[in-house]
Amino acid sequence: MGYKDVYAAWKADPEAFWMQAAEPIDWDRKPSKALFDKGDHMYEWFADGMVNTCWNAVDRHVEAGRGEQTAIIHDSPITHSKREITYVELRNRVATLAGALRAKGIEKGDRVIIYMPMIPEALEAMLACARIGAIHSVVFGGFAANELAVRIDDARPKAIIAASCGLEPGRVVHYKPLLDGAIDQATHKPDFCVIFQREQEVARLVEGRDVNWHGFQYGVEPAECVPVEGNHPAYILYTSGTTGQPKGVVRHTAGHLVALNWTMKNVYNVNPGEVFWAASDVGWVVGHSYITYAPLIHGNTTIVFEGKPVGTPDAGTFWRVIAEHKVRSFFTAPTAFRAVKREDPKGELVGKYDLSHLRAVYLAGERADPDTITWAQRMLNVPVIDHWWQTETGYAIAANPLGIEELPVKLGSPSVPMPGYDVQILDEGGHPMKPGELGAIAIKLPLPPGTLPTLWNAEPRYRKSYLEHFPGYYETGDAGMIDEDGYLYIMARTDDVINVAGHRLSTGAMEEVLAAHTDVAECAVIGVSDALKGQVPMGFLCLNAGCNRPHDEVVRECVTLVREKIGPVAAFKLACVVDRLPKTRSGKILRGTMVSIADGKAYKTPATIDDPAILDEIKEALATLGYPEKAA
Ligand SMILES: CCC(=O)SCCNC(=O)CCNC(=O)[C@H](O)C(C)(C)COP(=O)(O)OP(=O)(O)OC[C@H]1O[C@@H](n2cnc3c(N)ncnc32)[C@H](O)[C@@H]1OP(=O)(O)O
């Protein structure tokens, strides 16, 4: 069957489609049906089934006689080390860790925060939680203590599992002081913390609260897999919203298993036993879905890569890893390829490696620009597939499903909707638009299995953020169009969320931090185009009347403040002081116009502007930062 047939089969009978997709999963009790309509646009999938994620990702492969297959390859050009863990080793390690967590009181439904770098122990911690029905919430290592504290207060974890440190090129990231700071700051306190001591930094443990990863596992009874209901939350993953309070995306167990397993063959075209590599971080949804869960559920070998596309040691690292570990399908963010292209535009390092096992490359996390795609196609000589999805969905909304059929690539488009997703372009009034017309991208409800059913402890916010604007649809927050052939094009966000190097960040959260500076009366943060990172944040600061401090001093403090409060990942390095911000007469800051000016794009002075002269002041301020950039 080709793509059109598969999509039509889903549309004709979604229930049958998903029940069939559920067949390869090992159920403790098979679900009686796929979709559970709870009314009022709330849905669950396979809710009355009983199942365990860890069993499906680990134990069943051992039971099936594949215990000696490598489950995880850790490749760290930063520590110059490589290590392989077989499925049987993984089962034993995870069962013991789960047993130790249980012995310290962790039970089904308890939350466990995981704050770890790119080491296999991060995956083991996730799987150990899944084994006993605990709900994990992984926090990305590039966030600061304050962001961790916010997540601790929202998830209210009984335990936190952390490493002593992370390793960035040329710098040790001191996780433990960040963790201690976050716990001090948070209102909720975990019962205990498990600390994995890395040899690069041994952290000081807090007596009575912290236990050592190895020590607390000593002599414990390994835990068996605990079957959970299909609608039991497997994890919570926080993502940026329009304010400083991140949204806790909930992932239910059964839909997650079924959908991810389906994607491995149909989208990524890998067979069990083959090597799959997603060069992302476990702290992002790509890491959850395609470093940890999907490859293991499907019986693949997954790679945990602790390095960067360039500088560890050079722009040939990706090719080395692909060659050495015989990677079949490779997944990365366009920004990573842009970094490689900048260092090695002619691909001289590509030729040094045998990439004959590589069948396809997948890009996501941000819009893939045509230059980057054509460069990668030329260098690697395999299909380079852009695909589009979100933290909320957990897997591809639109893709070129190579495992079903290789569709023609249209540059600038992540191709076509996947089964499960009825994607529509809507006008402001919620009416479907014609092919080629630009509008809001929405998905007709219900969303398919594995997508978010709600937000953690925040159902009203879930409804408001995603369901209310277009009744009967999920609002993606992206704008775009669908062409005559059904190909989707993602053009922009409809809110103030920006995408920096594939990291989704809230300008609202940065504004909250800047506004807390004692000299800042008012501020705005926008995302400006960046040749490498796609977008970077830029801040405009209005200082309090009477503040006579040198502007560059205040700017420096503001940059430091964002790094301290949100983290280095915000990449907030550009800011300037202005007298006033351009606003409409009703007081809305004209961020869109400011973005156009900074990007050197044509713009119309909005009819509702309060004082058009302020746009000239913004232009002058931008010039001091070198914007618009010459190349833009
Ligand atoms: C499809 C659904 C989704 O969208 S899920 C999200 C998908 N996105 C991704 O997978 C992210 C892709 N991007 C990347 O992997 C990185 O940005 C790549 C391309 C590797 C470049 O990394 P890097 O050179 O560190 O730049 P960056 O902009 O990411 O980092 C900015 C500053 O943050 C720091 N940082 C980064 N990661 C960590 C970490 N885990 N722990 C601590 N710090 C971290 C970087 O060191 C950098 O710091 P500095 O400002 O240079 O001092």
The ligand as a Gaussian input file, in Angstrom:
#p B3LYP/6-31G(d) Opt

LIG

0 1
 C       10.344000      17.947000      16.941000
 C       10.051000      18.309000      18.337000
 C       11.105000      19.208000      18.865000
 O       11.251000      20.272000      18.383000
 S       12.063000      18.643000      20.155000
 C       13.451000      19.684000      20.159000
 C       14.448000      19.314000      19.083000
 N       15.595000      20.106000      19.254000
 C       16.813000      19.605000      19.391000
 O       17.044000      18.430000      19.309000
 C       17.898000      20.604000      19.674000
 C       18.848000      20.694000      18.545000
 N       19.959000      21.549000      18.890000
 C       21.083000      21.072000      19.388000
 O       21.241000      19.874000      19.605000
 C       22.160000      22.069000      19.711000
 O       21.633000      23.354000      19.682000
 C       23.369000      21.974000      18.768000
 C       22.949000      22.100000      17.325000
 C       24.050000      20.634000      19.012000
 C       24.340000      23.119000      19.089000
 O       24.645000      23.064000      20.448000
 P       25.402000      24.259000      21.198000
 O       26.608000      24.606000      20.404000
 O       25.626000      23.845000      22.592000
 O       24.446000      25.497000      21.094000
 P       23.075000      25.746000      21.872000
 O       22.405000      26.896000      21.238000
 O       22.286000      24.505000      21.928000
 O       23.531000      26.122000      23.337000
 C       23.522000      27.435000      23.863000
 C       24.257000      27.406000      25.188000
 O       23.645000      26.405000      26.029000
 C       24.628000      25.487000      26.476000
 N       24.066000      24.141000      26.544000
 C       23.529000      23.434000      25.534000
 N       23.151000      22.244000      25.973000
 C       23.455000      22.191000      27.288000
 C       23.310000      21.209000      28.306000
 N       22.760000      20.032000      28.050000
 N       23.737000      21.502000      29.550000
 C       24.275000      22.697000      29.821000
 N       24.444000      23.677000      28.903000
 C       24.037000      23.420000      27.664000
 C       25.740000      25.543000      25.454000
 O       26.954000      25.153000      26.013000
 C       25.723000      27.011000      25.075000
 O       26.385000      27.706000      26.114000
 P       27.303000      28.986000      25.822000
 O       26.360000      30.142000      25.667000
 O       28.084000      28.710000      24.585000
 O       28.140000      29.098000      27.051000

